[in-house]
Amino acid sequence: MTNEQWSTVDQYFSDMLMPPDAALEAALAASDAAGMPTISVSPSQGALLYLLARTLQAQRILELGTLGAYSSIWLGRALPPGGQMITLEADPGHAEVARTNLERAGLSAVVEVRVGPALTTLPTLAGMPLFDLVFIDADKANMPAYFRWARALTRQGGLIIADNVVRRGAVVDANSTDPNVQGVRTLIAALADDPGVRATALQTVGSKGYDGLALVLVTGKPLPPPR
């Protein structure tokens, strides 16, 4: 099969299962107009995030990598009354677009965009109430460090989701010189070595090509924040 076929199937599912959504469509259009890379999750992937958050009954959500807030809108809509989401974005320009998109979607009161490199921002979250769900969709070279922080900030019984872990199959190449591939490989090794989690990784195809995500159930107590 080809990317064209995968995209056609994705479109079929989107047309059948996801009605037109002005706020989501406007978020993508605003991101494109701002020159952002077209790396937001697909509609089907966004719906998966929404369903996972709803199934978990997540009241506190953390996202690493806001971009234009497309996935933030999906996750923010899953929050119950009184829920809160924090999303971290390194690029101030992206954060500005994201805030506009969240306001248009009616979520600016429940989704907070914090600006700065995630490894600088994450320590400021220590001491806050723990999160029910953490979605890691930032740069892949730092995924192991992001996961260590997620383990410190996620409650026992919570869920951590790491996106883009297949790297078009390159994840199996131990000799890869790509820091993104090595970052994912180190993450997967950390998942295998952590007795406080149960994890799996799924390969996916669709309009975003060939990739996948890791799903991590936190079964143990939170780890101490990294030093």
C-alpha positions as CSV (number, residue, x, y, z in Angstrom):
1,M,0.0,0.0,0.0
2,T,1.0,3.6,-0.5
3,N,0.7,6.9,1.5
4,E,-2.0,7.9,-0.9
5,Q,-4.0,4.8,0.0
6,W,-3.4,5.3,3.7
7,S,-4.6,8.9,3.4
8,T,-7.7,7.9,1.5
9,V,-8.6,5.4,4.2
10,D,-7.9,8.1,6.9
11,Q,-10.2,10.5,5.0
12,Y,-13.0,7.8,4.9
13,F,-12.9,7.3,8.6
14,S,-12.8,11.1,9.3
15,D,-15.7,11.7,7.0
16,M,-17.8,8.9,8.5
17,L,-16.9,9.3,12.2
18,M,-15.9,12.9,12.7
19,P,-18.3,15.7,11.6
20,P,-16.9,19.0,10.3
21,D,-15.4,21.0,13.1
22,A,-14.9,24.7,12.5
23,A,-12.5,25.2,15.4
24,L,-10.2,22.3,14.5
25,E,-10.2,23.3,10.8
26,A,-9.5,26.9,11.7
27,A,-6.6,25.8,13.9
28,L,-5.0,24.0,11.1
29,A,-5.5,26.9,8.7
30,A,-4.0,29.4,11.2
31,S,-1.0,27.1,11.7
32,D,-0.5,26.8,8.0
33,A,-0.8,30.6,7.5
34,A,1.9,31.0,10.2
35,G,4.2,28.8,8.4
36,M,4.3,26.0,11.0
37,P,5.4,22.5,9.9
38,T,2.5,20.3,9.1
39,I,3.2,17.8,11.8
40,S,0.0,18.0,13.9
41,V,-1.7,14.7,14.7
42,S,-4.3,13.6,12.1
43,P,-8.0,13.9,12.9
44,S,-8.2,10.1,13.7
45,Q,-5.2,10.4,16.0
46,G,-6.7,13.5,17.7
47,A,-9.9,11.5,18.2
48,L,-7.9,8.7,19.8
49,L,-6.4,11.1,22.2
50,Y,-9.8,12.4,23.1
51,L,-11.2,8.9,23.6
52,L,-8.3,7.9,25.8
53,A,-8.6,11.0,28.0
54,R,-12.3,10.5,28.3
55,T,-11.9,6.8,29.1
56,L,-9.4,7.7,31.8
57,Q,-11.7,10.4,33.0
58,A,-8.6,12.7,33.1
59,Q,-9.1,15.8,35.1
60,R,-5.5,17.1,34.7
61,I,-3.6,16.8,31.4
62,L,-0.1,17.8,30.4
63,E,1.1,18.2,26.9
64,L,4.7,18.6,25.7
65,G,4.7,20.3,22.3
66,T,1.8,22.6,21.6
67,L,2.5,23.7,18.0
68,G,-0.8,25.3,16.9
69,A,-2.9,23.6,19.6
70,Y,-4.6,21.1,17.3
71,S,-4.0,18.2,19.6
72,S,-4.5,20.5,22.6
73,I,-8.1,21.2,21.4
74,W,-8.8,17.5,21.2
75,L,-7.5,16.9,24.7
76,G,-9.0,20.0,26.2
77,R,-12.4,19.0,25.0
78,A,-12.1,15.7,26.9
79,L,-11.7,17.5,30.2
80,P,-14.7,17.3,32.6
81,P,-16.0,20.5,34.3
82,G,-13.3,21.8,36.6
83,G,-10.5,20.0,34.6
84,Q,-7.3,21.7,33.7
85,M,-4.7,21.2,31.0
86,I,-1.2,22.7,30.7
87,T,0.6,22.6,27.3
88,L,4.3,23.5,26.9
89,E,5.6,25.2,23.8
90,A,9.2,26.3,23.2
91,D,8.5,28.7,20.3
92,P,6.8,32.0,21.3
93,G,5.3,32.5,17.9
94,H,3.8,29.1,17.9
95,A,2.4,29.7,21.4
96,E,0.7,32.9,20.2
97,V,-1.0,31.1,17.4
98,A,-2.0,28.3,19.8
99,R,-3.6,30.7,22.2
100,T,-5.7,32.2,19.5
101,N,-6.8,28.8,18.3
102,L,-7.7,27.7,21.9
103,E,-9.7,30.9,22.4
104,R,-11.6,30.3,19.2
105,A,-12.3,26.8,20.4
106,G,-13.6,28.1,23.7
107,L,-10.8,26.5,25.7
108,S,-8.6,29.4,26.8
109,A,-10.0,29.2,30.3
110,V,-9.1,25.5,30.8
111,V,-5.9,25.1,28.6
112,E,-2.9,27.1,29.7
113,V,0.0,27.5,27.2
114,R,3.4,27.9,28.9
115,V,6.3,29.2,26.8
116,G,9.9,28.0,27.0
117,P,12.0,24.9,26.5
118,A,10.2,22.0,28.1
119,L,13.2,20.9,30.2
120,T,13.2,24.5,31.6
121,T,9.4,24.6,32.2
122,L,8.9,21.1,33.5
123,P,10.7,21.7,36.9
124,T,8.1,24.5,37.6
125,L,5.4,21.9,37.6
126,A,6.9,19.9,40.4
127,G,4.9,20.3,43.6
128,M,1.6,20.8,41.6
129,P,-1.1,18.2,41.7
130,L,-0.2,15.2,39.6
131,F,-1.4,14.7,36.1
132,D,-3.8,12.0,34.9
133,L,-2.5,12.0,31.3
134,V,0.7,13.2,29.7
135,F,1.1,13.5,26.0
136,I,4.7,13.8,24.8
137,D,4.9,15.2,21.3
138,A,8.0,17.4,21.4
139,D,11.5,16.9,20.0
140,K,12.4,13.2,20.0
141,A,16.1,13.6,21.0
142,N,15.0,14.7,24.4
143,M,12.2,12.0,24.8
144,P,14.1,10.1,27.6
145,A,14.3,13.3,29.7
146,Y,10.7,14.1,29.0
147,F,9.7,10.6,30.1
148,R,11.6,10.9,33.3
149,W,9.7,14.1,34.1
150,A,6.4,12.5,33.1
151,R,7.1,9.7,35.6
152,A,7.6,12.3,38.3
153,L,4.4,14.2,37.3
154,T,1.9,11.5,36.5
155,R,-0.2,9.8,39.2
156,Q,-0.3,6.1,39.8
157,G,-2.9,4.7,37.4
158,G,-2.3,7.6,34.9
159,L,-1.3,7.3,31.3
160,I,1.7,8.6,29.3
161,I,1.5,8.7,25.5
162,A,4.6,9.3,23.4
163,D,4.1,10.1,19.8
164,N,6.3,9.4,16.7
165,V,8.2,6.5,18.1
166,V,8.5,4.4,14.9
167,R,10.4,6.9,12.8
168,R,9.3,5.2,9.6
169,G,10.9,2.0,10.9
170,A,14.3,3.5,11.7
171,V,13.7,2.8,15.4
172,V,15.1,-0.7,14.9
173,D,18.5,0.7,13.6
174,A,20.8,0.6,16.6
175,N,23.6,2.2,14.6
176,S,21.5,5.2,13.4
177,T,23.2,8.6,13.7
178,D,19.8,10.4,13.9
179,P,19.4,11.8,17.4
180,N,15.6,11.5,17.0
181,V,16.0,7.7,16.5
182,Q,18.4,7.3,19.3
183,G,16.2,9.4,21.6
184,V,13.3,7.1,20.9
185,R,15.4,4.0,21.3
186,T,16.6,5.3,24.7
187,L,13.0,5.9,25.7
188,I,11.9,2.4,24.7
189,A,14.8,1.0,26.8
190,A,13.7,3.1,29.7
191,L,10.2,1.7,29.4
192,A,11.5,-1.8,29.4
193,D,13.6,-1.2,32.5
194,D,11.0,0.7,34.6
195,P,9.1,-1.7,36.9
196,G,6.6,1.0,37.6
197,V,5.0,1.0,34.2
198,R,3.4,-1.3,31.7
199,A,3.9,-0.2,28.1
200,T,3.3,-1.1,24.5
201,A,4.1,0.6,21.2
202,L,1.9,0.5,18.1
203,Q,2.8,1.0,14.5
204,T,0.4,3.2,12.5
205,V,-0.2,4.2,8.9
206,G,-2.4,7.0,7.6
207,S,-2.3,10.6,6.3
208,K,0.9,11.2,8.4
209,G,2.7,8.3,6.8
210,Y,4.3,5.4,8.7
211,D,4.9,6.0,12.4
212,G,3.5,5.0,15.7
213,L,3.0,5.8,19.4
214,A,3.9,4.3,22.8
215,L,1.2,3.9,25.5
216,V,2.4,3.8,29.0
217,L,0.3,2.9,32.0
218,V,1.9,4.1,35.3
219,T,1.5,1.2,37.7
220,G,4.0,2.4,40.4
221,K,4.3,5.5,42.5
222,P,5.6,8.6,40.8
223,L,9.4,8.9,40.7
224,P,11.3,11.8,42.3
225,P,11.8,14.8,39.9
226,P,15.0,14.6,37.9
227,R,17.9,16.6,39.3
